[in-house]
Amino acid sequence: MESLYLLIPLSVLLVFGALWIFFRASDGGQFDDLVGPAWRVLTDDDRPADD
């Protein structure tokens, strides 16, 4: 029973920390364009340029 007095506040802090990190990433534009980088990898041209 005494361990619950420690584990419940720690789990609440962990959840709030995870939410804070998620919203920081969301506000910073981390999730704005999820499709563009995948298409850039597929359409990347690694052939040398013809001079």
mmCIF file as Biopython writes it, N, C-alpha, C and O atoms, coordinates in Angstrom:
data_model
#
loop_
_atom_site.group_PDB
_atom_site.id
_atom_site.type_symbol
_atom_site.label_atom_id
_atom_site.label_alt_id
_atom_site.label_comp_id
_atom_site.label_asym_id
_atom_site.label_entity_id
_atom_site.label_seq_id
_atom_site.pdbx_PDB_ins_code
_atom_site.Cartn_x
_atom_site.Cartn_y
_atom_site.Cartn_z
_atom_site.occupancy
_atom_site.B_iso_or_equiv
_atom_site.auth_seq_id
_atom_site.auth_asym_id
_atom_site.pdbx_PDB_model_num
ATOM 1   N N  . MET A ? 1  ? 0.811  -1.192 0.000   1.0 0.0 1  A 1 
ATOM 2   C CA . MET A ? 1  ? 0.000  0.000  0.000   1.0 0.0 1  A 1 
ATOM 3   C C  . MET A ? 1  ? 0.860  1.264  0.000   1.0 0.0 1  A 1 
ATOM 4   O O  . MET A ? 1  ? 0.509  2.260  -0.633  1.0 0.0 1  A 1 
ATOM 5   N N  . GLU A ? 2  ? 1.975  1.219  0.704   1.0 0.0 2  A 1 
ATOM 6   C CA . GLU A ? 2  ? 2.833  2.390  0.777   1.0 0.0 2  A 1 
ATOM 7   C C  . GLU A ? 2  ? 3.474  2.701  -0.577  1.0 0.0 2  A 1 
ATOM 8   O O  . GLU A ? 2  ? 3.791  3.852  -0.878  1.0 0.0 2  A 1 
ATOM 9   N N  . SER A ? 3  ? 3.660  1.658  -1.386  1.0 0.0 3  A 1 
ATOM 10  C CA . SER A ? 3  ? 4.264  1.897  -2.695  1.0 0.0 3  A 1 
ATOM 11  C C  . SER A ? 3  ? 3.330  2.688  -3.611  1.0 0.0 3  A 1 
ATOM 12  O O  . SER A ? 3  ? 3.789  3.396  -4.507  1.0 0.0 3  A 1 
ATOM 13  N N  . LEU A ? 4  ? 2.025  2.568  -3.387  1.0 0.0 4  A 1 
ATOM 14  C CA . LEU A ? 4  ? 1.073  3.335  -4.199  1.0 0.0 4  A 1 
ATOM 15  C C  . LEU A ? 4  ? 1.201  4.827  -3.954  1.0 0.0 4  A 1 
ATOM 16  O O  . LEU A ? 4  ? 0.953  5.630  -4.853  1.0 0.0 4  A 1 
ATOM 17  N N  . TYR A ? 5  ? 1.584  5.198  -2.745  1.0 0.0 5  A 1 
ATOM 18  C CA . TYR A ? 5  ? 1.779  6.616  -2.445  1.0 0.0 5  A 1 
ATOM 19  C C  . TYR A ? 5  ? 2.923  7.203  -3.256  1.0 0.0 5  A 1 
ATOM 20  O O  . TYR A ? 5  ? 2.972  8.413  -3.476  1.0 0.0 5  A 1 
ATOM 21  N N  . LEU A ? 6  ? 3.830  6.367  -3.697  1.0 0.0 6  A 1 
ATOM 22  C CA . LEU A ? 6  ? 4.937  6.807  -4.532  1.0 0.0 6  A 1 
ATOM 23  C C  . LEU A ? 6  ? 4.633  6.625  -6.021  1.0 0.0 6  A 1 
ATOM 24  O O  . LEU A ? 6  ? 4.946  7.496  -6.833  1.0 0.0 6  A 1 
ATOM 25  N N  . LEU A ? 7  ? 4.028  5.499  -6.372  1.0 0.0 7  A 1 
ATOM 26  C CA . LEU A ? 7  ? 3.833  5.175  -7.784  1.0 0.0 7  A 1 
ATOM 27  C C  . LEU A ? 7  ? 2.746  6.012  -8.452  1.0 0.0 7  A 1 
ATOM 28  O O  . LEU A ? 7  ? 2.888  6.367  -9.622  1.0 0.0 7  A 1 
ATOM 29  N N  . ILE A ? 8  ? 1.685  6.331  -7.757  1.0 0.0 8  A 1 
ATOM 30  C CA . ILE A ? 8  ? 0.601  7.108  -8.374  1.0 0.0 8  A 1 
ATOM 31  C C  . ILE A ? 8  ? 1.062  8.523  -8.716  1.0 0.0 8  A 1 
ATOM 32  O O  . ILE A ? 8  ? 0.824  8.962  -9.841  1.0 0.0 8  A 1 
ATOM 33  N N  . PRO A ? 9  ? 1.708  9.263  -7.812  1.0 0.0 9  A 1 
ATOM 34  C CA . PRO A ? 9  ? 2.193  10.589 -8.230  1.0 0.0 9  A 1 
ATOM 35  C C  . PRO A ? 9  ? 3.268  10.516 -9.311  1.0 0.0 9  A 1 
ATOM 36  O O  . PRO A ? 9  ? 3.321  11.385 -10.182 1.0 0.0 9  A 1 
ATOM 37  N N  . LEU A ? 10 ? 4.121  9.500  -9.272  1.0 0.0 10 A 1 
ATOM 38  C CA . LEU A ? 10 ? 5.129  9.369  -10.322 1.0 0.0 10 A 1 
ATOM 39  C C  . LEU A ? 10 ? 4.486  9.086  -11.678 1.0 0.0 10 A 1 
ATOM 40  O O  . LEU A ? 10 ? 4.929  9.621  -12.694 1.0 0.0 10 A 1 
ATOM 41  N N  . SER A ? 11 ? 3.454  8.259  -11.704 1.0 0.0 11 A 1 
ATOM 42  C CA . SER A ? 11 ? 2.791  7.977  -12.978 1.0 0.0 11 A 1 
ATOM 43  C C  . SER A ? 11 ? 2.051  9.200  -13.500 1.0 0.0 11 A 1 
ATOM 44  O O  . SER A ? 11 ? 2.017  9.433  -14.709 1.0 0.0 11 A 1 
ATOM 45  N N  . VAL A ? 12 ? 1.456  9.985  -12.603 1.0 0.0 12 A 1 
ATOM 46  C CA . VAL A ? 12 ? 0.782  11.216 -13.027 1.0 0.0 12 A 1 
ATOM 47  C C  . VAL A ? 12 ? 1.802  12.197 -13.598 1.0 0.0 12 A 1 
ATOM 48  O O  . VAL A ? 12 ? 1.550  12.827 -14.624 1.0 0.0 12 A 1 
ATOM 49  N N  . LEU A ? 13 ? 2.950  12.328 -12.939 1.0 0.0 13 A 1 
ATOM 50  C CA . LEU A ? 13 ? 4.006  13.196 -13.466 1.0 0.0 13 A 1 
ATOM 51  C C  . LEU A ? 13 ? 4.527  12.708 -14.808 1.0 0.0 13 A 1 
ATOM 52  O O  . LEU A ? 13 ? 4.826  13.512 -15.691 1.0 0.0 13 A 1 
ATOM 53  N N  . LEU A ? 14 ? 4.637  11.410 -14.962 1.0 0.0 14 A 1 
ATOM 54  C CA . LEU A ? 14 ? 5.103  10.841 -16.231 1.0 0.0 14 A 1 
ATOM 55  C C  . LEU A ? 14 ? 4.121  11.134 -17.360 1.0 0.0 14 A 1 
ATOM 56  O O  . LEU A ? 14 ? 4.533  11.471 -18.470 1.0 0.0 14 A 1 
ATOM 57  N N  . VAL A ? 15 ? 2.825  11.006 -17.081 1.0 0.0 15 A 1 
ATOM 58  C CA . VAL A ? 15 ? 1.805  11.293 -18.099 1.0 0.0 15 A 1 
ATOM 59  C C  . VAL A ? 15 ? 1.834  12.774 -18.476 1.0 0.0 15 A 1 
ATOM 60  O O  . VAL A ? 15 ? 1.784  13.112 -19.658 1.0 0.0 15 A 1 
ATOM 61  N N  . PHE A ? 16 ? 1.915  13.653 -17.488 1.0 0.0 16 A 1 
ATOM 62  C CA . PHE A ? 16 ? 1.973  15.079 -17.794 1.0 0.0 16 A 1 
ATOM 63  C C  . PHE A ? 16 ? 3.253  15.433 -18.540 1.0 0.0 16 A 1 
ATOM 64  O O  . PHE A ? 16 ? 3.237  16.298 -19.416 1.0 0.0 16 A 1 
ATOM 65  N N  . GLY A ? 17 ? 4.349  14.782 -18.210 1.0 0.0 17 A 1 
ATOM 66  C CA . GLY A ? 17 ? 5.604  15.011 -18.938 1.0 0.0 17 A 1 
ATOM 67  C C  . GLY A ? 17 ? 5.501  14.572 -20.383 1.0 0.0 17 A 1 
ATOM 68  O O  . GLY A ? 17 ? 5.966  15.273 -21.281 1.0 0.0 17 A 1 
ATOM 69  N N  . ALA A ? 18 ? 4.893  13.413 -20.619 1.0 0.0 18 A 1 
ATOM 70  C CA . ALA A ? 18 ? 4.720  12.926 -21.991 1.0 0.0 18 A 1 
ATOM 71  C C  . ALA A ? 18 ? 3.801  13.848 -22.778 1.0 0.0 18 A 1 
ATOM 72  O O  . ALA A ? 18 ? 4.062  14.125 -23.949 1.0 0.0 18 A 1 
ATOM 73  N N  . LEU A ? 19 ? 2.734  14.324 -22.158 1.0 0.0 19 A 1 
ATOM 74  C CA . LEU A ? 19 ? 1.831  15.260 -22.840 1.0 0.0 19 A 1 
ATOM 75  C C  . LEU A ? 19 ? 2.529  16.577 -23.145 1.0 0.0 19 A 1 
ATOM 76  O O  . LEU A ? 19 ? 2.330  17.152 -24.215 1.0 0.0 19 A 1 
ATOM 77  N N  . TRP A ? 20 ? 3.342  17.057 -22.216 1.0 0.0 20 A 1 
ATOM 78  C CA . TRP A ? 20 ? 4.084  18.296 -22.438 1.0 0.0 20 A 1 
ATOM 79  C C  . TRP A ? 20 ? 5.052  18.148 -23.611 1.0 0.0 20 A 1 
ATOM 80  O O  . TRP A ? 20 ? 5.163  19.048 -24.443 1.0 0.0 20 A 1 
ATOM 81  N N  . ILE A ? 21 ? 5.752  17.017 -23.677 1.0 0.0 21 A 1 
ATOM 82  C CA . ILE A ? 21 ? 6.672  16.782 -24.793 1.0 0.0 21 A 1 
ATOM 83  C C  . ILE A ? 21 ? 5.912  16.695 -26.107 1.0 0.0 21 A 1 
ATOM 84  O O  . ILE A ? 21 ? 6.364  17.236 -27.117 1.0 0.0 21 A 1 
ATOM 85  N N  . PHE A ? 22 ? 4.759  16.018 -26.113 1.0 0.0 22 A 1 
ATOM 86  C CA . PHE A ? 22 ? 3.972  15.905 -27.332 1.0 0.0 22 A 1 
ATOM 87  C C  . PHE A ? 22 ? 3.489  17.266 -27.813 1.0 0.0 22 A 1 
ATOM 88  O O  . PHE A ? 22 ? 3.598  17.578 -28.999 1.0 0.0 22 A 1 
ATOM 89  N N  . PHE A ? 23 ? 2.953  18.083 -26.900 1.0 0.0 23 A 1 
ATOM 90  C CA . PHE A ? 23 ? 2.436  19.385 -27.315 1.0 0.0 23 A 1 
ATOM 91  C C  . PHE A ? 23 ? 3.560  20.334 -27.709 1.0 0.0 23 A 1 
ATOM 92  O O  . PHE A ? 23 ? 3.363  21.187 -28.574 1.0 0.0 23 A 1 
ATOM 93  N N  . ARG A ? 24 ? 4.731  20.208 -27.098 1.0 0.0 24 A 1 
ATOM 94  C CA . ARG A ? 24 ? 5.886  21.012 -27.524 1.0 0.0 24 A 1 
ATOM 95  C C  . ARG A ? 24 ? 6.284  20.664 -28.952 1.0 0.0 24 A 1 
ATOM 96  O O  . ARG A ? 24 ? 6.565  21.548 -29.761 1.0 0.0 24 A 1 
ATOM 97  N N  . ALA A ? 25 ? 6.306  19.359 -29.257 1.0 0.0 25 A 1 
ATOM 98  C CA . ALA A ? 25 ? 6.645  18.927 -30.611 1.0 0.0 25 A 1 
ATOM 99  C C  . ALA A ? 25 ? 5.572  19.355 -31.600 1.0 0.0 25 A 1 
ATOM 100 O O  . ALA A ? 25 ? 5.882  19.746 -32.725 1.0 0.0 25 A 1 
ATOM 101 N N  . SER A ? 26 ? 4.328  19.283 -31.191 1.0 0.0 26 A 1 
ATOM 102 C CA . SER A ? 26 ? 3.232  19.677 -32.066 1.0 0.0 26 A 1 
ATOM 103 C C  . SER A ? 26 ? 3.264  21.177 -32.345 1.0 0.0 26 A 1 
ATOM 104 O O  . SER A ? 26 ? 3.060  21.593 -33.485 1.0 0.0 26 A 1 
ATOM 105 N N  . ASP A ? 27 ? 3.512  21.986 -31.339 1.0 0.0 27 A 1 
ATOM 106 C CA . ASP A ? 27 ? 3.600  23.432 -31.537 1.0 0.0 27 A 1 
ATOM 107 C C  . ASP A ? 27 ? 4.836  23.819 -32.327 1.0 0.0 27 A 1 
ATOM 108 O O  . ASP A ? 27 ? 4.838  24.851 -32.998 1.0 0.0 27 A 1 
ATOM 109 N N  . GLY A ? 28 ? 5.873  23.024 -32.262 1.0 0.0 28 A 1 
ATOM 110 C CA . GLY A ? 28 ? 7.108  23.317 -32.977 1.0 0.0 28 A 1 
ATOM 111 C C  . GLY A ? 28 ? 7.073  22.914 -34.443 1.0 0.0 28 A 1 
ATOM 112 O O  . GLY A ? 28 ? 8.045  23.137 -35.164 1.0 0.0 28 A 1 
ATOM 113 N N  . GLY A ? 29 ? 5.969  22.323 -34.900 1.0 0.0 29 A 1 
ATOM 114 C CA . GLY A ? 29 ? 5.839  21.967 -36.304 1.0 0.0 29 A 1 
ATOM 115 C C  . GLY A ? 29 ? 6.365  20.589 -36.638 1.0 0.0 29 A 1 
ATOM 116 O O  . GLY A ? 29 ? 6.577  20.286 -37.812 1.0 0.0 29 A 1 
ATOM 117 N N  . GLN A ? 30 ? 6.582  19.750 -35.652 1.0 0.0 30 A 1 
ATOM 118 C CA . GLN A ? 30 ? 7.129  18.424 -35.884 1.0 0.0 30 A 1 
ATOM 119 C C  . GLN A ? 30 ? 6.205  17.564 -36.733 1.0 0.0 30 A 1 
ATOM 120 O O  . GLN A ? 30 ? 6.680  16.739 -37.513 1.0 0.0 30 A 1 
ATOM 121 N N  . PHE A ? 31 ? 4.901  17.740 -36.598 1.0 0.0 31 A 1 
ATOM 122 C CA . PHE A ? 31 ? 3.939  16.880 -37.276 1.0 0.0 31 A 1 
ATOM 123 C C  . PHE A ? 31 ? 3.211  17.597 -38.406 1.0 0.0 31 A 1 
ATOM 124 O O  . PHE A ? 31 ? 2.132  17.160 -38.805 1.0 0.0 31 A 1 
ATOM 125 N N  . ASP A ? 32 ? 3.765  18.680 -38.932 1.0 0.0 32 A 1 
ATOM 126 C CA . ASP A ? 32 ? 3.079  19.440 -39.968 1.0 0.0 32 A 1 
ATOM 127 C C  . ASP A ? 32 ? 3.002  18.686 -41.293 1.0 0.0 32 A 1 
ATOM 128 O O  . ASP A ? 32 ? 1.929  18.602 -41.891 1.0 0.0 32 A 1 
ATOM 129 N N  . ASP A ? 33 ? 4.110  18.143 -41.753 1.0 0.0 33 A 1 
ATOM 130 C CA . ASP A ? 33 ? 4.137  17.476 -43.052 1.0 0.0 33 A 1 
ATOM 131 C C  . ASP A ? 33 ? 4.702  16.074 -42.865 1.0 0.0 33 A 1 
ATOM 132 O O  . ASP A ? 33 ? 5.917  15.891 -42.805 1.0 0.0 33 A 1 
ATOM 133 N N  . LEU A ? 34 ? 3.818  15.089 -42.774 1.0 0.0 34 A 1 
ATOM 134 C CA . LEU A ? 34 ? 4.258  13.714 -42.577 1.0 0.0 34 A 1 
ATOM 135 C C  . LEU A ? 34 ? 4.470  12.978 -43.890 1.0 0.0 34 A 1 
ATOM 136 O O  . LEU A ? 34 ? 5.147  11.950 -43.910 1.0 0.0 34 A 1 
ATOM 137 N N  . VAL A ? 35 ? 3.909  13.476 -44.986 1.0 0.0 35 A 1 
ATOM 138 C CA . VAL A ? 35 ? 3.975  12.769 -46.258 1.0 0.0 35 A 1 
ATOM 139 C C  . VAL A ? 35 ? 5.140  13.270 -47.109 1.0 0.0 35 A 1 
ATOM 140 O O  . VAL A ? 35 ? 5.747  12.489 -47.841 1.0 0.0 35 A 1 
ATOM 141 N N  . GLY A ? 36 ? 5.455  14.547 -47.023 1.0 0.0 36 A 1 
ATOM 142 C CA . GLY A ? 36 ? 6.485  15.138 -47.875 1.0 0.0 36 A 1 
ATOM 143 C C  . GLY A ? 36 ? 7.850  14.485 -47.764 1.0 0.0 36 A 1 
ATOM 144 O O  . GLY A ? 36 ? 8.435  14.176 -48.802 1.0 0.0 36 A 1 
ATOM 145 N N  . PRO A ? 37 ? 8.396  14.253 -46.581 1.0 0.0 37 A 1 
ATOM 146 C CA . PRO A ? 37 ? 9.714  13.619 -46.497 1.0 0.0 37 A 1 
ATOM 147 C C  . PRO A ? 37 ? 9.742  12.212 -47.086 1.0 0.0 37 A 1 
ATOM 148 O O  . PRO A ? 37 ? 10.756 11.797 -47.648 1.0 0.0 37 A 1 
ATOM 149 N N  . ALA A ? 38 ? 8.640  11.475 -46.964 1.0 0.0 38 A 1 
ATOM 150 C CA . ALA A ? 38 ? 8.604  10.129 -47.542 1.0 0.0 38 A 1 
ATOM 151 C C  . ALA A ? 38 ? 8.667  10.199 -49.065 1.0 0.0 38 A 1 
ATOM 152 O O  . ALA A ? 38 ? 9.352  9.388  -49.689 1.0 0.0 38 A 1 
ATOM 153 N N  . TRP A ? 39 ? 7.972  11.146 -49.667 1.0 0.0 39 A 1 
ATOM 154 C CA . TRP A ? 39 ? 8.025  11.290 -51.118 1.0 0.0 39 A 1 
ATOM 155 C C  . TRP A ? 39 ? 9.382  11.802 -51.576 1.0 0.0 39 A 1 
ATOM 156 O O  . TRP A ? 39 ? 9.853  11.415 -52.645 1.0 0.0 39 A 1 
ATOM 157 N N  . ARG A ? 40 ? 10.018 12.660 -50.794 1.0 0.0 40 A 1 
ATOM 158 C CA . ARG A ? 40 ? 11.346 13.157 -51.168 1.0 0.0 40 A 1 
ATOM 159 C C  . ARG A ? 40 ? 12.366 12.038 -51.197 1.0 0.0 40 A 1 
ATOM 160 O O  . ARG A ? 40 ? 13.265 12.044 -52.038 1.0 0.0 40 A 1 
ATOM 161 N N  . VAL A ? 41 ? 12.244 11.075 -50.291 1.0 0.0 41 A 1 
ATOM 162 C CA . VAL A ? 41 ? 13.169 9.945  -50.290 1.0 0.0 41 A 1 
ATOM 163 C C  . VAL A ? 41 ? 12.958 9.105  -51.542 1.0 0.0 41 A 1 
ATOM 164 O O  . VAL A ? 41 ? 13.923 8.651  -52.156 1.0 0.0 41 A 1 
ATOM 165 N N  . LEU A ? 42 ? 11.706 8.897  -51.921 1.0 0.0 42 A 1 
ATOM 166 C CA . LEU A ? 42 ? 11.420 8.065  -53.087 1.0 0.0 42 A 1 
ATOM 167 C C  . LEU A ? 42 ? 11.796 8.753  -54.385 1.0 0.0 42 A 1 
ATOM 168 O O  . LEU A ? 42 ? 12.175 8.081  -55.344 1.0 0.0 42 A 1 
ATOM 169 N N  . THR A ? 43 ? 11.703 10.061 -54.443 1.0 0.0 43 A 1 
ATOM 170 C CA . THR A ? 43 ? 11.989 10.768 -55.688 1.0 0.0 43 A 1 
ATOM 171 C C  . THR A ? 43 ? 13.387 11.359 -55.713 1.0 0.0 43 A 1 
ATOM 172 O O  . THR A ? 43 ? 13.714 12.116 -56.627 1.0 0.0 43 A 1 
ATOM 173 N N  . ASP A ? 44 ? 14.215 11.036 -54.739 1.0 0.0 44 A 1 
ATOM 174 C CA . ASP A ? 44 ? 15.581 11.556 -54.693 1.0 0.0 44 A 1 
ATOM 175 C C  . ASP A ? 44 ? 16.384 10.972 -55.845 1.0 0.0 44 A 1 
ATOM 176 O O  . ASP A ? 44 ? 16.383 9.760  -56.059 1.0 0.0 44 A 1 
ATOM 177 N N  . ASP A ? 45 ? 17.058 11.824 -56.575 1.0 0.0 45 A 1 
ATOM 178 C CA . ASP A ? 45 ? 17.834 11.387 -57.727 1.0 0.0 45 A 1 
ATOM 179 C C  . ASP A ? 45 ? 19.318 11.389 -57.346 1.0 0.0 45 A 1 
ATOM 180 O O  . ASP A ? 45 ? 19.917 12.446 -57.146 1.0 0.0 45 A 1 
ATOM 181 N N  . ASP A ? 46 ? 19.896 10.196 -57.251 1.0 0.0 46 A 1 
ATOM 182 C CA . ASP A ? 46 ? 21.290 10.060 -56.838 1.0 0.0 46 A 1 
ATOM 183 C C  . ASP A ? 46 ? 22.245 9.980  -58.039 1.0 0.0 46 A 1 
ATOM 184 O O  . ASP A ? 46 ? 23.453 9.827  -57.856 1.0 0.0 46 A 1 
ATOM 185 N N  . ARG A ? 47 ? 21.728 10.079 -59.230 1.0 0.0 47 A 1 
ATOM 186 C CA . ARG A ? 47 ? 22.601 10.037 -60.397 1.0 0.0 47 A 1 
ATOM 187 C C  . ARG A ? 47 ? 23.384 11.326 -60.512 1.0 0.0 47 A 1 
ATOM 188 O O  . ARG A ? 47 ? 22.867 12.397 -60.194 1.0 0.0 47 A 1 
ATOM 189 N N  . PRO A ? 48 ? 24.643 11.236 -60.970 1.0 0.0 48 A 1 
ATOM 190 C CA . PRO A ? 48 ? 25.425 12.460 -61.134 1.0 0.0 48 A 1 
ATOM 191 C C  . PRO A ? 48 ? 24.842 13.343 -62.244 1.0 0.0 48 A 1 
ATOM 192 O O  . PRO A ? 48 ? 24.291 12.844 -63.225 1.0 0.0 48 A 1 
ATOM 193 N N  . ALA A ? 49 ? 24.971 14.634 -62.075 1.0 0.0 49 A 1 
ATOM 194 C CA . ALA A ? 49 ? 24.449 15.577 -63.057 1.0 0.0 49 A 1 
ATOM 195 C C  . ALA A ? 49 ? 25.296 15.553 -64.320 1.0 0.0 49 A 1 
ATOM 196 O O  . ALA A ? 49 ? 26.523 15.474 -64.249 1.0 0.0 49 A 1 
ATOM 197 N N  . ASP A ? 50 ? 24.642 15.620 -65.475 1.0 0.0 50 A 1 
ATOM 198 C CA . ASP A ? 50 ? 25.350 15.679 -66.754 1.0 0.0 50 A 1 
ATOM 199 C C  . ASP A ? 50 ? 25.802 17.112 -67.003 1.0 0.0 50 A 1 
ATOM 200 O O  . ASP A ? 50 ? 24.976 18.014 -67.145 1.0 0.0 50 A 1 
ATOM 201 N N  . ASP A ? 51 ? 27.107 17.319 -67.056 1.0 0.0 51 A 1 
ATOM 202 C CA . ASP A ? 51 ? 27.621 18.684 -67.296 1.0 0.0 51 A 1 
ATOM 203 C C  . ASP A ? 51 ? 27.849 18.959 -68.743 1.0 0.0 51 A 1 
ATOM 204 O O  . ASP A ? 51 ? 28.277 20.055 -69.103 1.0 0.0 51 A 1 
#
